[in-house]
Amino acid sequence: MTDHPVLRTATESDVPALRILARAALVHDDDAEEVFDLLWRQSADRPSLRIVAELDGEPAGLALGALSAATERTPATGYIDLLAVHPSQQSRGTGRALTARLEELLSQAGVERLMLRGRPPYYAWPGIDIRYTRAICLAGSSGYTRGPDGLNLHVDLVTAPLDTAADEERLAAAGVRIRRLTPADEKPFLTWMRQWGGSWDGEAAGALAHDPPRGHVAVRETAGVEGSDGSADRDGFVYVGFACHGVNRRSWFGPMGTDASERGLGVGTVLLRRCLADQRAAGLDHAEIGWTGPIHFYARAVDARLGRVFWTYSKSI
């Protein structure tokens, strides 16, 4: 037996054991195996950033990293997407060793900034869930600076008011139709989505990849006149709102947006409720509204309550 784990690059043959490790370590995530699968897939472009800590032939810990190239607004950034250490090996230096190794590899790749959070649009969380106390302690002692909080809202899908029939009828009378996304929407919808910036167009593409698509849109009839961004759909409509769910994690809702010209009509409420109704129909009893901004809106629309809190961390190289 050895006292210290050996670090090496993880391979596809490790996946079954690593899924078990993720389940043991991520005690606050019911979908831990799916989280691992998501982040393992998204690290496929840089398999060298998949690091396993092995002790006596068994995985004791895992770290998955990713990086984003520099843009006009942001420096080249490295992400530690996942750090999972088996409970029996926590507080023994395994997490610190994995973090240091991933930092070294990301630094060699030329990043200028490190972040302890997922890389959009394929992220599992906005930061570290504060209930993972040892991870919070590791971040602080490893030189990371705490940034903005990420808040999730919890929705009880059993009791939430999700009926939209009356509101959809009212919106239709005002010229706005709500419908599910279809594969035929892909090109015009994703063109329209670019106006929102950030990673929302990538997340919307993820919603379209499912069958049926995990998203709904609001469209306004244009009498055959195409929008300025070329976003008229095949029926002569322009998109004026959207909402997606289950893009990365089945129980999560978002992103969502409504064109400024249509706000105040209740479009967002209908889109939200439609998505949550999809999740309830899929057998879920709760949903999480991830990385929430307008808390009051969600509380009013579906009786959402504050749930998980995530702390974000970063440091410069």
C-alpha positions in Angstrom: 0.0 0.0 0.0 1.0 3.6 -0.6 0.2 6.7 1.4 0.1 9.2 -1.4 -2.0 9.0 -4.6 -0.2 8.9 -7.9 -1.4 11.5 -10.5 -1.9 10.5 -14.1 -4.0 11.4 -17.1 -7.4 9.7 -17.0 -8.5 7.7 -20.0 -11.7 6.3 -21.3 -11.1 3.0 -19.5 -11.3 4.9 -16.2 -14.8 6.3 -16.9 -16.9 3.6 -15.0 -14.8 3.9 -11.9 -14.7 7.7 -12.1 -18.5 7.8 -12.3 -18.7 5.9 -9.1 -16.1 8.3 -7.6 -18.2 11.3 -8.6 -21.3 9.8 -7.0 -19.4 9.2 -3.7 -17.9 12.7 -3.7 -20.7 14.9 -5.0 -23.1 14.2 -2.1 -25.2 17.4 -2.8 -25.8 16.5 -6.4 -28.4 13.8 -7.1 -27.3 13.7 -10.8 -23.6 13.3 -10.0 -23.0 10.7 -12.7 -24.7 12.9 -15.3 -22.6 15.9 -14.2 -19.4 13.8 -14.6 -20.5 12.6 -18.1 -21.3 16.2 -19.2 -17.9 17.6 -18.0 -16.0 14.5 -19.3 -17.4 15.1 -22.8 -16.7 18.8 -22.8 -13.0 18.1 -21.8 -12.6 15.9 -24.9 -10.9 18.7 -26.8 -8.1 18.6 -24.2 -7.8 15.1 -22.8 -4.6 16.1 -21.0 -6.7 18.1 -18.6 -8.3 15.0 -17.3 -6.3 14.1 -14.2 -7.0 11.2 -11.8 -5.3 10.6 -8.4 -4.8 6.8 -8.1 -4.2 5.0 -4.8 -3.5 1.3 -4.7 -5.0 0.9 -8.2 -8.2 2.7 -7.3 -9.2 6.4 -8.1 -9.1 8.5 -5.1 -9.7 11.8 -6.8 -10.4 13.5 -10.1 -10.0 16.9 -11.7 -11.3 18.0 -15.1 -10.2 21.2 -16.7 -11.0 23.3 -19.8 -9.8 26.6 -21.3 -11.2 29.4 -23.4 -9.2 31.5 -25.8 -8.7 35.2 -25.2 -11.4 37.6 -26.6 -11.6 41.3 -27.0 -13.0 41.5 -23.5 -11.5 38.6 -21.6 -8.0 37.0 -21.2 -7.3 33.4 -22.0 -8.9 31.6 -19.1 -8.5 28.2 -17.6 -11.3 26.4 -15.8 -11.3 23.8 -13.1 -14.7 22.3 -14.0 -14.7 19.5 -11.6 -12.7 18.5 -8.5 -14.0 15.4 -6.8 -12.2 13.5 -4.0 -13.4 10.4 -2.4 -14.7 11.1 1.2 -12.1 8.7 2.6 -9.3 10.7 1.0 -10.5 14.2 1.8 -8.3 16.5 3.9 -5.2 14.4 3.0 -3.8 16.6 0.3 -5.3 14.8 -2.7 -7.5 17.8 -3.7 -4.6 20.2 -3.4 -2.3 18.0 -5.5 -5.0 17.7 -8.3 -5.6 21.4 -8.2 -1.9 22.2 -8.5 -1.4 19.8 -11.4 -4.3 21.2 -13.3 -3.1 24.7 -12.7 0.3 23.8 -14.0 -1.1 22.3 -17.2 -3.4 25.3 -17.8 -0.5 27.7 -17.2 1.6 25.8 -19.8 -1.4 26.2 -22.2 -1.0 30.0 -22.0 -3.9 31.0 -19.8 -3.8 34.3 -17.9 -6.6 33.6 -15.5 -7.9 30.6 -13.6 -11.5 30.1 -12.5 -13.1 27.5 -10.2 -16.4 27.2 -12.1 -17.7 25.7 -15.3 -16.8 26.9 -18.8 -19.9 28.2 -20.6 -21.9 27.0 -22.4 -21.1 23.5 -21.1 -21.1 24.1 -17.4 -22.6 22.2 -14.5 -22.5 25.0 -11.9 -21.6 28.7 -11.6 -19.1 28.1 -8.8 -18.5 26.0 -5.7 -21.7 25.0 -3.8 -20.9 26.4 -0.3 -22.0 23.1 1.3 -18.8 21.6 -0.1 -16.9 23.1 2.8 -13.5 21.4 2.1 -13.6 22.7 -1.5 -14.3 26.2 -0.2 -11.4 26.0 2.2 -9.1 24.6 -0.6 -10.0 27.6 -2.9 -9.1 30.1 -0.2 -5.9 28.5 0.8 -4.8 28.1 -2.8 -4.7 31.8 -3.5 -8.0 32.2 -5.2 -10.1 35.4 -4.8 -13.8 35.1 -4.1 -16.0 36.8 -6.7 -19.8 37.3 -7.1 -22.2 34.8 -5.7 -24.2 32.5 -8.0 -27.7 31.9 -6.7 -30.1 29.1 -7.8 -33.8 29.2 -7.1 -35.8 26.0 -6.3 -39.2 25.3 -7.8 -41.5 22.6 -6.4 -43.0 21.2 -9.7 -45.7 19.4 -7.8 -47.3 22.6 -6.5 -46.1 25.4 -8.8 -48.7 27.1 -11.0 -47.8 26.0 -14.5 -51.1 26.4 -16.5 -50.7 28.8 -19.4 -53.9 28.4 -21.4 -55.5 31.7 -20.5 -52.3 33.7 -20.9 -51.5 32.1 -24.2 -54.9 33.1 -25.5 -54.4 36.6 -24.3 -51.0 36.9 -26.0 -52.4 35.4 -29.2 -55.0 38.1 -29.3 -52.1 40.6 -29.0 -50.3 39.0 -31.9 -47.8 36.9 -29.9 -47.8 33.1 -30.3 -45.9 30.8 -28.0 -44.7 27.4 -29.3 -42.1 24.8 -28.9 -38.8 25.1 -30.7 -38.5 22.7 -33.6 -35.4 21.5 -35.6 -36.5 23.7 -38.5 -35.9 26.7 -36.2 -32.2 26.1 -35.8 -30.7 28.5 -38.3 -33.0 31.6 -37.9 -33.3 31.0 -34.1 -29.6 30.8 -33.5 -29.0 33.8 -35.7 -31.4 35.7 -33.5 -29.9 34.4 -30.3 -26.5 36.1 -31.0 -28.0 39.4 -30.0 -28.0 38.2 -26.3 -24.2 37.8 -26.1 -22.4 35.6 -23.7 -22.9 31.9 -24.1 -26.7 31.9 -24.6 -26.5 31.0 -28.2 -24.4 28.0 -27.4 -26.8 26.9 -24.7 -29.8 27.4 -27.0 -28.0 25.1 -29.5 -27.8 22.6 -26.8 -31.5 22.8 -26.2 -32.1 22.2 -29.9 -29.9 19.1 -29.9 -32.5 17.2 -27.8 -35.5 15.4 -29.2 -37.9 17.1 -28.7 -36.0 20.4 -28.3 -35.9 21.6 -24.7 -37.1 25.1 -25.3 -40.0 27.3 -26.3 -40.2 30.6 -28.2 -42.5 33.6 -28.5 -43.0 34.8 -32.1 -44.8 37.8 -33.5 -46.3 37.9 -36.9 -44.5 40.2 -39.3 -46.8 40.0 -42.4 -43.9 38.7 -44.4 -41.5 41.4 -43.4 -38.2 40.0 -42.2 -36.5 41.3 -39.0 -33.4 43.5 -39.3 -31.3 40.6 -38.1 -32.8 38.2 -40.6 -34.7 36.3 -37.9 -38.1 35.8 -39.5 -39.1 32.2 -39.2 -40.6 30.0 -42.0 -44.1 31.2 -41.2 -43.4 34.9 -41.4 -42.7 35.6 -37.7 -39.9 37.1 -35.8 -38.7 35.7 -32.5 -39.4 38.0 -29.5 -38.7 35.6 -26.6 -37.2 32.3 -25.7 -36.7 29.9 -22.7 -34.7 26.7 -22.4 -34.4 23.9 -19.9 -32.3 20.8 -19.3 -29.5 22.1 -21.5 -26.7 20.7 -19.3 -28.5 19.3 -16.3 -32.0 17.8 -16.6 -33.5 19.6 -13.6 -32.1 23.1 -14.4 -34.0 25.9 -16.2 -32.4 28.6 -18.3 -31.4 30.7 -20.1 -34.5 32.8 -20.8 -35.0 36.2 -22.4 -37.7 38.5 -23.8 -37.2 41.2 -26.4 -37.4 44.7 -24.8 -40.3 45.6 -27.1 -42.4 42.8 -25.6 -41.7 43.1 -21.9 -44.6 43.6 -19.6 -47.0 41.4 -21.6 -46.3 38.3 -19.5 -44.3 36.5 -22.3 -41.6 35.4 -19.9 -44.0 33.9 -17.4 -45.6 31.7 -20.1 -42.2 30.6 -21.5 -41.0 29.8 -18.0 -44.1 27.8 -17.1 -44.0 25.9 -20.3 -40.5 24.8 -19.7 -41.2 23.8 -16.1 -44.2 21.8 -17.3 -41.9 19.9 -19.7 -39.7 19.0 -16.7 -42.6 17.9 -14.6 -43.9 15.8 -17.5 -40.5 14.2 -17.7 -40.9 12.9 -14.1 -39.1 15.6 -12.2 -40.6 16.8 -8.9 -38.4 19.9 -8.6 -36.4 22.3 -10.9 -33.5 24.6 -10.3 -33.4 28.1 -11.9 -29.7 28.4 -12.4 -27.5 31.5 -11.9 -30.6 33.6 -11.2 -30.8 37.3 -11.8 -34.4 38.6 -11.3 -35.4 36.7 -8.1 -38.7 38.6 -7.7 -39.9 37.6 -11.1 -39.4 33.9 -10.5 -40.9 34.1 -7.0 -44.0 35.7 -8.3 -44.4 33.6 -11.4 -43.9 30.1 -10.0 -43.4 30.5 -6.3 -39.6 29.9 -6.6 -37.6 29.9 -3.4 -33.9 30.6 -2.8 -32.0 27.4 -2.9 -28.3 26.6 -3.7 -25.6 29.2 -3.2 -22.4 29.1 -5.2 -19.2 31.1 -4.6 -17.1 31.9 -7.6 -13.3 32.0 -7.4 -10.5 33.2 -9.7 -6.9 34.2 -9.7 -4.4 35.6 -12.2 -1.3 33.9 -13.4 
